[in-house]
Amino acid sequence: MALHVSMQFIATCWIAVGTAVPLAGSAISSTVANEEVLPLADDGLMIGAFNIQVFGKTKLAKPGIVDILVKIVQRYDILLIQEIRDSKNEAIYELLEKVNNATVREKGGNAANVEAEDDVKGVYDVIVSQRLGRTSSKEQYAYMFRKDKVNVSDVYQFDFPCINATMLNTKLSPKVAKEEQTECTDLFERPPFAVKFSAPGAGIPVFGMIGIHTSPYKAKGEVDALVQTYDEISAAWDLKDIIVAGDFNMGCRYVRSYQDGNISLYTDDRFTWLIDRCAITTAFGADCPYDRFVVAGDKLKQRVNEKRIGVYRYDKEMGLDPVMTRKVSDHFPVEMAIEGRRNYKNSRVTSSFAYSLEFTPIDVSNLDKVKYMASAVRRSRAYYDISILGDGENDVMFTATKQKYRGSVYRTVKLFSSKFPGILSNEVLATLKSVLDSNVLNEERYIYGSSEKPAKDHNIDISCQFISPFKCTIQVAKRLV
């Protein structure tokens, strides 16, 4: 049997680093992984961007779709919605009504009372762009947001030079207007739509968002032009702290990785990309990283919670089959979080990095001896804190722990083995030593672009079950600081 050691990172993709070590007749498995990140505090902001494929009245009429979209919206304090195609501009407000009604019901209220009180907690509002696009197939952007968490301070619609020139000169004949529009060089298929938010409770009280849905075959040029968009909006608002979000179509066949170096938004060091090329934001078809978050401004970057960035797989959380997932959209939402004032410092020291090794003890009968030895002379405990755990009638397992240990992990585990013979095989000890010698637990961890260093001490846990299946585990953990 081969041993596989896997590295798992809670980030925009899973990275596996495998080493194969031949083992003779022993069931051993081991993993190295980060612990789950704690939830965001109430005063932080959860922000999403979602291309809801061809969102309109037809989509809302499909059975079950509204309930799914409502749950997705409620996950966020601000959600940028793209690809709204509704000539009557009604569907987005129908969705808003459904979200508000659902939110009120969850809080035990009723919609009639809530509508009369603009500042009731949990109630959403929406701000929608004009209909945009070069062809008759127009789209809109929308920001749906919680009124108790953020306020809209300003909006900014980036100009579309060709369309604006034609629309302003109403005396032009259709032929001349068409020629003028053809000759003019525009920047975007659907010009970006920006909103300036104020968030008194968040770690950064004022920030902006620029929403964009690029034209797939012109994605490279449009993403490059987002620097010009940022500069224009930043100057207009006198604000550097801005999030650029949306469906960039930046990946797969539209923008290859070797082209990144020719895109200003990618090379300009004012901007930090939070979703990288290893993310999969498409719901079916090719696995592509189309949807992105890019942030600018030192204050904003300092408040981004690196551990809450990624792709929201609502299909897995809601137990949707591929058919229903396809009906919702061909994209998944991407998400990020801005830390609140209260949890800004503490949230950065909650994670840890652990190595786990699971194995079968050499001699099951020796497990009963542990119970006797655990109550014997303290020196026999190999200086571990040992506990016997039961279910009220029978002893179920024992645990031996060492907290904040700064010595040699291998030596102290080997000492435990000598005091409790018949549990750890030489094979298990050799596997543990191999991993420790590789220095994997002392490496810096790069999570969402943030470097975190492991602490110098270790937490060591050894546990075994007294009942079938007879399994033991060794876990060596280090905090990331």
C-alpha positions as CSV (number, residue, x, y, z in Angstrom):
1,M,0.0,0.0,0.0
2,A,1.2,3.5,-0.7
3,L,1.1,6.4,1.6
4,H,-0.2,9.7,0.2
5,V,0.4,12.9,2.0
6,S,-1.8,15.7,0.7
7,M,-1.6,19.4,1.2
8,Q,-4.9,21.2,1.4
9,F,-5.4,25.0,1.5
10,I,-8.6,26.8,2.1
11,A,-8.2,29.2,-0.8
12,T,-9.5,29.7,-4.3
13,C,-8.3,26.2,-5.3
14,W,-7.1,23.0,-3.8
15,I,-3.4,22.3,-4.2
16,A,-2.2,18.7,-3.8
17,V,1.4,17.8,-3.2
18,G,1.8,14.0,-3.1
19,T,4.7,11.9,-1.9
20,A,4.5,8.1,-2.2
21,V,6.2,6.0,0.5
22,P,5.9,2.2,0.2
23,L,4.3,0.6,3.3
24,A,4.0,-3.1,3.9
25,G,0.6,-4.3,4.9
26,S,-0.4,-1.4,7.1
27,A,-3.4,0.9,6.7
28,I,-2.0,4.3,7.2
29,S,-3.3,7.6,5.9
30,S,-2.1,11.1,6.5
31,T,-3.2,14.6,5.7
32,V,-1.9,18.1,6.2
33,A,-4.6,20.8,6.3
34,N,-5.7,24.2,7.6
35,E,-8.5,24.3,10.1
36,E,-11.8,25.8,9.1
37,V,-12.0,29.6,9.3
38,L,-14.3,31.1,12.0
39,P,-17.4,32.9,10.8
40,L,-17.3,36.6,10.0
41,A,-18.4,38.9,12.9
42,D,-21.7,40.7,12.6
43,D,-20.1,44.1,11.8
44,G,-18.2,42.8,8.9
45,L,-19.4,42.8,5.3
46,M,-19.9,39.8,3.0
47,I,-19.8,40.9,-0.6
48,G,-20.7,38.8,-3.7
49,A,-20.7,39.1,-7.5
50,F,-23.0,36.9,-9.5
51,N,-23.6,36.6,-13.2
52,I,-27.2,35.3,-13.2
53,Q,-27.4,34.0,-16.7
54,V,-30.1,35.9,-18.7
55,F,-31.9,37.1,-15.6
56,G,-35.4,38.2,-16.3
57,K,-39.1,37.3,-15.9
58,T,-38.7,34.0,-17.7
59,K,-36.0,32.8,-15.2
60,L,-38.1,33.9,-12.2
61,A,-41.1,31.9,-13.6
62,K,-39.1,28.6,-13.5
63,P,-40.2,26.4,-10.5
64,G,-37.8,26.6,-7.6
65,I,-35.5,29.3,-9.1
66,V,-36.8,32.2,-7.0
67,D,-36.2,30.3,-3.7
68,I,-32.6,29.5,-4.7
69,L,-31.8,33.1,-5.7
70,V,-33.4,34.4,-2.5
71,K,-31.1,32.3,-0.4
72,I,-28.1,33.3,-2.4
73,V,-28.9,37.0,-2.0
74,Q,-29.4,36.6,1.7
75,R,-25.9,35.3,2.1
76,Y,-24.5,38.7,1.2
77,D,-24.6,42.3,2.5
78,I,-23.9,43.5,-1.0
79,L,-24.4,41.4,-4.1
80,L,-23.4,42.7,-7.6
81,I,-25.8,41.1,-10.1
82,Q,-24.9,40.9,-13.8
83,E,-26.6,39.9,-17.1
84,I,-30.0,41.3,-16.3
85,R,-32.0,41.2,-19.5
86,D,-35.5,42.6,-18.9
87,S,-36.8,45.3,-21.2
88,K,-39.5,46.2,-18.7
89,N,-37.1,46.5,-15.7
90,E,-39.4,44.5,-13.5
91,A,-37.7,41.2,-12.7
92,I,-35.0,42.7,-10.4
93,Y,-37.6,44.4,-8.3
94,E,-39.7,41.2,-8.1
95,L,-36.6,39.4,-6.8
96,L,-36.0,42.3,-4.2
97,E,-39.6,41.8,-3.0
98,K,-39.1,38.1,-2.6
99,V,-35.9,38.6,-0.7
100,N,-37.4,41.1,1.7
101,N,-40.5,39.0,2.3
102,A,-38.3,36.0,3.1
103,T,-36.0,38.1,5.4
104,V,-39.0,39.5,7.3
105,R,-40.5,36.0,7.8
106,E,-37.2,34.7,9.2
107,K,-37.3,37.5,11.7
108,G,-40.9,36.9,12.7
109,G,-42.3,40.1,11.1
110,N,-44.5,41.0,8.2
111,A,-43.8,42.8,5.0
112,A,-46.4,45.5,5.5
113,N,-44.8,46.8,8.7
114,V,-41.3,46.6,7.2
115,E,-42.1,48.6,4.1
116,A,-43.1,51.5,6.4
117,E,-39.8,51.5,8.2
118,D,-36.9,52.0,5.8
119,D,-34.2,51.2,8.4
120,V,-35.5,47.9,9.6
121,K,-32.7,45.4,10.0
122,G,-32.4,42.7,7.4
123,V,-34.3,44.5,4.6
124,Y,-32.6,44.8,1.3
125,D,-32.7,47.6,-1.3
126,V,-31.4,47.7,-4.9
127,I,-29.8,50.2,-7.2
128,V,-29.9,49.4,-11.0
129,S,-27.9,50.8,-13.9
130,Q,-29.4,51.9,-17.2
131,R,-29.8,49.4,-19.9
132,L,-26.4,49.0,-21.6
133,G,-25.0,47.4,-24.8
134,R,-24.2,48.0,-28.4
135,T,-26.9,45.7,-29.8
136,S,-30.6,45.4,-29.2
137,S,-29.8,42.9,-26.5
138,K,-29.3,45.2,-23.6
139,E,-28.1,44.3,-20.1
140,Q,-28.2,46.0,-16.7
141,Y,-26.1,45.8,-13.5
142,A,-27.7,45.8,-10.1
143,Y,-26.3,46.1,-6.5
144,M,-28.7,44.5,-4.0
145,F,-27.7,45.5,-0.4
146,R,-28.7,45.4,3.2
147,K,-29.9,48.8,4.3
148,D,-28.9,48.1,7.9
149,K,-25.3,47.5,6.9
150,V,-24.5,49.9,4.1
151,N,-25.8,53.1,2.5
152,V,-25.4,54.3,-1.1
153,S,-23.5,57.6,-1.2
154,D,-23.2,58.1,-4.9
155,V,-23.4,56.3,-8.3
156,Y,-21.2,56.6,-11.4
157,Q,-22.0,55.3,-14.9
158,F,-18.9,55.1,-17.0
159,D,-19.6,56.8,-20.4
160,F,-19.8,54.9,-23.6
161,P,-18.3,57.4,-26.1
162,C,-19.9,56.1,-29.3
163,I,-23.4,55.6,-28.0
164,N,-23.4,58.9,-26.1
165,A,-22.2,60.9,-29.1
166,T,-25.0,59.4,-31.2
167,M,-27.7,59.8,-28.6
168,L,-26.8,63.4,-27.8
169,N,-27.0,64.5,-31.4
170,T,-30.6,63.7,-32.1
171,K,-30.6,65.5,-35.4
172,L,-28.3,63.0,-37.1
173,S,-29.9,60.9,-39.7
174,P,-30.0,57.1,-39.0
175,K,-27.3,56.5,-41.7
176,V,-24.9,59.2,-40.4
177,A,-25.5,58.0,-36.8
178,K,-24.7,54.4,-37.8
179,E,-21.5,55.6,-39.6
180,E,-20.4,57.7,-36.6
181,Q,-21.0,54.8,-34.2
182,T,-19.1,52.4,-36.5
183,E,-16.1,54.7,-36.8
184,C,-15.8,55.5,-33.1
185,T,-13.7,53.3,-30.9
186,D,-15.4,52.4,-27.7
187,L,-13.9,50.7,-24.6
188,F,-16.7,48.5,-23.4
189,E,-19.6,46.4,-24.7
190,R,-21.4,47.1,-21.4
191,P,-19.8,50.1,-19.6
192,P,-19.0,49.6,-15.9
193,F,-21.4,50.8,-13.3
194,A,-20.0,52.0,-10.0
195,V,-21.5,52.6,-6.6
196,K,-20.0,54.4,-3.6
197,F,-21.0,52.8,-0.3
198,S,-20.8,54.0,3.3
199,A,-20.6,51.4,6.0
200,P,-20.3,52.9,9.5
201,G,-19.9,49.6,11.3
202,A,-17.3,48.1,8.9
203,G,-13.6,48.3,9.2
204,I,-13.5,50.8,6.3
205,P,-16.4,53.3,6.4
206,V,-16.4,54.4,2.8
207,F,-15.5,52.3,-0.3
208,G,-16.6,52.0,-3.9
209,M,-17.5,49.1,-6.2
210,I,-17.1,49.0,-10.0
211,G,-19.2,46.3,-11.7
212,I,-18.3,44.9,-15.1
213,H,-19.4,42.2,-17.5
214,T,-17.0,42.1,-20.3
215,S,-17.6,41.0,-23.9
216,P,-15.9,37.6,-24.1
217,Y,-14.0,38.1,-27.3
218,K,-12.9,41.6,-26.2
219,A,-12.2,40.7,-22.6
220,K,-8.5,41.4,-22.7
221,G,-9.0,45.0,-23.9
222,E,-11.9,45.6,-21.6
223,V,-10.1,44.4,-18.5
224,D,-7.1,46.5,-19.5
225,A,-9.4,49.5,-19.8
226,L,-10.6,49.0,-16.2
227,V,-7.5,50.9,-15.0
228,Q,-8.8,54.0,-16.9
229,T,-12.2,53.4,-15.3
230,Y,-10.7,53.2,-11.9
231,D,-8.7,56.4,-12.3
232,E,-11.7,58.3,-13.6
233,I,-14.0,57.2,-10.8
234,S,-11.3,57.5,-8.1
235,A,-10.8,61.1,-9.2
236,A,-14.5,61.9,-9.3
237,W,-15.0,60.5,-5.7
238,D,-11.5,61.4,-4.3
239,L,-11.4,57.8,-3.2
240,K,-8.8,55.1,-3.7
241,D,-10.5,52.2,-1.8
242,I,-12.4,50.5,-4.6
243,I,-13.4,47.0,-5.5
244,V,-13.5,46.0,-9.1
245,A,-15.8,43.0,-9.5
246,G,-17.8,40.9,-12.0
247,D,-17.6,38.5,-14.9
248,F,-14.2,39.5,-16.5
249,N,-14.3,36.5,-18.9
250,M,-10.6,36.3,-18.1
251,G,-9.6,32.8,-18.6
252,C,-9.8,29.7,-20.8
253,R,-10.1,30.6,-24.5
254,Y,-10.9,34.3,-24.0
255,V,-7.8,35.4,-22.1
256,R,-4.9,33.0,-21.8
257,S,-2.5,33.1,-18.9
258,Y,0.4,34.3,-21.0
259,Q,-1.6,37.4,-21.8
260,D,-1.9,38.5,-18.2
261,G,1.4,40.4,-18.4
262,N,-0.1,42.7,-21.1
263,I,-3.1,43.7,-19.0
264,S,-2.7,46.9,-17.0
265,L,-5.1,45.9,-14.3
266,Y,-2.9,42.8,-13.7
267,T,0.5,44.5,-13.9
268,D,-0.3,47.8,-12.0
269,D,0.8,47.3,-8.4
270,R,-2.0,49.4,-7.1
271,F,-4.3,46.5,-7.7
272,T,-4.5,43.1,-5.8
273,W,-6.3,40.2,-7.4
274,L,-8.3,38.1,-4.9
275,I,-9.6,35.4,-7.2
276,D,-6.9,33.8,-9.3
277,R,-6.7,31.5,-12.3
278,C,-7.0,28.3,-10.3
279,A,-10.6,29.2,-9.3
280,I,-13.5,27.6,-11.2
281,T,-16.4,30.0,-11.3
282,T,-18.3,28.3,-14.2
283,A,-21.2,26.0,-13.2
284,F,-20.9,23.7,-16.2
285,G,-19.0,23.2,-19.4
286,A,-15.3,24.3,-19.3
287,D,-13.8,24.9,-15.9
288,C,-12.9,28.6,-16.1
289,P,-12.0,31.4,-13.7
290,Y,-14.1,34.1,-15.4
291,D,-15.5,35.9,-12.3
292,R,-13.0,38.0,-10.3
293,F,-12.5,40.5,-7.4
294,V,-9.7,43.1,-7.7
295,V,-9.1,45.6,-4.9
296,A,-7.3,48.9,-4.7
297,G,-6.5,51.2,-1.8
298,D,-4.3,50.5,1.2
299,K,-7.2,50.9,3.7
300,L,-9.4,48.4,1.9
301,K,-6.6,45.9,1.4
302,Q,-5.9,45.9,5.1
303,R,-9.5,45.1,5.9
304,V,-10.0,42.3,3.4
305,N,-10.5,39.0,5.3
306,E,-8.2,36.8,3.3
307,K,-9.8,33.7,4.7
308,R,-13.3,34.5,3.4
309,I,-12.5,34.8,-0.4
310,G,-13.6,32.2,-2.9
311,V,-16.3,30.7,-5.0
312,Y,-19.7,30.0,-3.5
313,R,-20.9,26.5,-4.5
314,Y,-24.5,26.9,-3.7
315,D,-25.3,23.7,-5.6
316,K,-23.5,21.7,-3.0
317,E,-24.8,23.6,0.0
318,M,-28.4,23.4,-1.2
319,G,-28.1,19.8,-2.6
320,L,-29.0,20.8,-6.2
321,D,-28.6,18.4,-9.0
322,P,-26.8,19.5,-12.2
323,V,-30.1,20.1,-14.1
324,M,-31.4,22.6,-11.5
325,T,-27.9,24.2,-11.1
326,R,-27.9,24.8,-14.9
327,K,-31.3,26.5,-14.7
328,V,-30.0,29.0,-12.1
329,S,-26.9,30.1,-14.0
330,D,-23.8,29.0,-15.9
331,H,-21.8,30.8,-13.2
332,F,-21.2,30.5,-9.5
333,P,-21.0,33.6,-7.3
334,V,-17.6,34.8,-6.2
335,E,-17.3,36.3,-2.7
336,M,-15.1,38.3,-0.4
337,A,-15.4,39.8,3.1
338,I,-14.4,43.1,4.7
339,E,-13.7,42.8,8.3
340,G,-15.6,44.7,10.9
341,R,-14.1,47.0,13.5
342,R,-14.4,44.5,16.4
343,N,-13.0,41.5,14.7
344,Y,-10.2,43.1,12.6
345,K,-7.3,42.0,14.8
346,N,-8.6,38.8,16.3
347,S,-9.8,37.2,13.1
348,R,-6.2,37.0,11.8
349,V,-5.0,34.6,14.5
350,T,-7.7,31.9,14.3
351,S,-6.2,29.5,11.9
352,S,-3.8,26.6,12.4
353,F,-2.0,24.0,10.3
354,A,-2.1,20.4,11.3
355,Y,-0.6,17.0,10.2
356,S,-2.7,13.9,10.9
357,L,-1.7,10.3,10.7
358,E,-4.3,7.6,11.1
359,F,-3.2,4.0,11.7
360,T,-4.2,0.6,13.2
361,P,-2.4,-0.3,16.4
362,I,0.0,-3.2,16.3
363,D,-1.7,-5.3,19.0
364,V,-5.4,-4.4,19.9
365,S,-5.1,-6.2,23.2
366,N,-2.5,-3.7,24.3
367,L,-5.2,-1.0,24.3
368,D,-6.6,-2.4,27.5
369,K,-3.2,-1.9,29.1
370,V,-3.4,1.8,28.4
371,K,-6.3,2.2,30.9
372,Y,-4.2,0.6,33.6
373,M,-1.0,2.5,32.8
374,A,-2.9,5.8,32.5
375,S,-3.7,5.5,36.2
376,A,-0.3,4.2,37.2
377,V,2.8,6.2,38.2
378,R,2.8,9.6,36.5
379,R,6.2,9.0,35.0
380,S,4.6,6.2,33.0
381,R,2.6,8.8,31.2
382,A,5.6,10.0,29.2
383,Y,4.6,13.5,30.4
384,Y,1.4,13.5,28.4
385,D,-2.0,14.5,29.8
386,I,-4.0,11.4,29.4
387,S,-7.8,11.1,29.5
388,I,-10.1,8.0,29.3
389,L,-13.4,8.9,27.5
390,G,-16.6,6.8,27.8
391,D,-20.2,6.7,26.8
392,G,-21.6,6.3,30.3
393,E,-21.3,2.5,30.3
394,N,-18.0,1.6,28.5
395,D,-14.6,3.2,27.9
396,V,-14.6,4.3,24.3
397,M,-11.2,5.9,23.7
398,F,-8.2,7.5,25.3
399,T,-6.4,10.7,24.4
400,A,-2.9,11.8,25.2
401,T,-2.1,15.5,24.6
402,K,0.8,17.9,24.9
403,Q,0.0,21.5,24.4
404,K,2.5,24.2,23.3
405,Y,5.4,21.8,23.2
406,R,8.6,23.3,21.9
407,G,10.9,20.2,21.9
408,S,11.4,17.5,19.4
409,V,8.0,16.1,18.3
410,Y,9.5,12.9,17.1
411,R,11.4,12.2,20.3
412,T,8.4,12.8,22.5
413,V,6.2,10.6,20.4
414,K,8.8,7.9,20.5
415,L,8.9,8.2,24.3
416,F,5.2,7.7,24.3
417,S,5.6,4.6,22.2
418,S,8.2,3.2,24.7
419,K,5.8,3.8,27.6
420,F,2.8,2.4,25.8
421,P,4.2,-0.5,23.7
422,G,2.2,-2.3,21.1
423,I,0.4,0.7,19.7
424,L,2.8,2.7,17.5
425,S,4.7,0.5,14.9
426,N,8.1,1.4,13.6
427,E,6.4,2.0,10.3
428,V,4.2,4.7,11.8
429,L,7.1,6.3,13.6
430,A,9.1,6.3,10.3
431,T,6.3,8.0,8.5
432,L,5.9,10.6,11.1
433,K,9.7,11.3,11.1
434,S,9.7,11.6,7.3
435,V,7.0,14.3,7.4
436,L,8.7,16.2,10.3
437,D,12.1,16.0,8.6
438,S,10.5,17.5,5.4
439,N,9.9,20.7,7.4
440,V,6.4,21.0,6.0
441,L,5.0,22.2,9.4
442,N,7.5,25.1,9.5
443,E,6.8,26.6,6.1
444,E,5.0,29.9,5.6
445,R,1.4,29.5,4.4
446,Y,0.2,31.6,1.5
447,I,-3.5,32.0,1.8
448,Y,-5.3,34.5,-0.5
449,G,-2.0,36.3,-1.0
450,S,-1.3,36.7,2.7
451,S,1.8,35.1,4.2
452,E,1.3,33.5,7.7
453,K,4.1,32.0,9.7
454,P,3.6,28.9,12.0
455,A,4.2,29.4,15.7
456,K,7.3,27.8,17.3
457,D,5.3,25.4,19.5
458,H,3.3,22.3,18.7
459,N,0.1,20.8,20.0
460,I,0.4,17.0,19.9
461,D,-2.6,14.7,20.2
462,I,-2.5,10.9,20.2
463,S,-5.9,9.0,20.4
464,C,-7.0,5.4,20.1
465,Q,-10.4,3.7,20.2
466,F,-11.0,0.8,22.6
467,I,-13.8,-0.5,20.4
468,S,-14.0,-1.7,16.8
469,P,-12.9,-0.4,14.4
470,F,-9.7,-0.1,16.3
471,K,-8.1,3.1,14.9
472,C,-5.5,5.5,16.3
473,T,-4.6,9.0,15.2
474,I,-1.6,11.2,15.8
475,Q,-2.1,14.9,15.1
476,V,0.6,17.6,15.2
477,A,-0.7,21.1,14.9
478,K,0.8,24.6,14.7
479,R,-0.9,27.9,15.0
480,L,-0.5,30.4,12.1
481,V,0.4,33.9,13.3
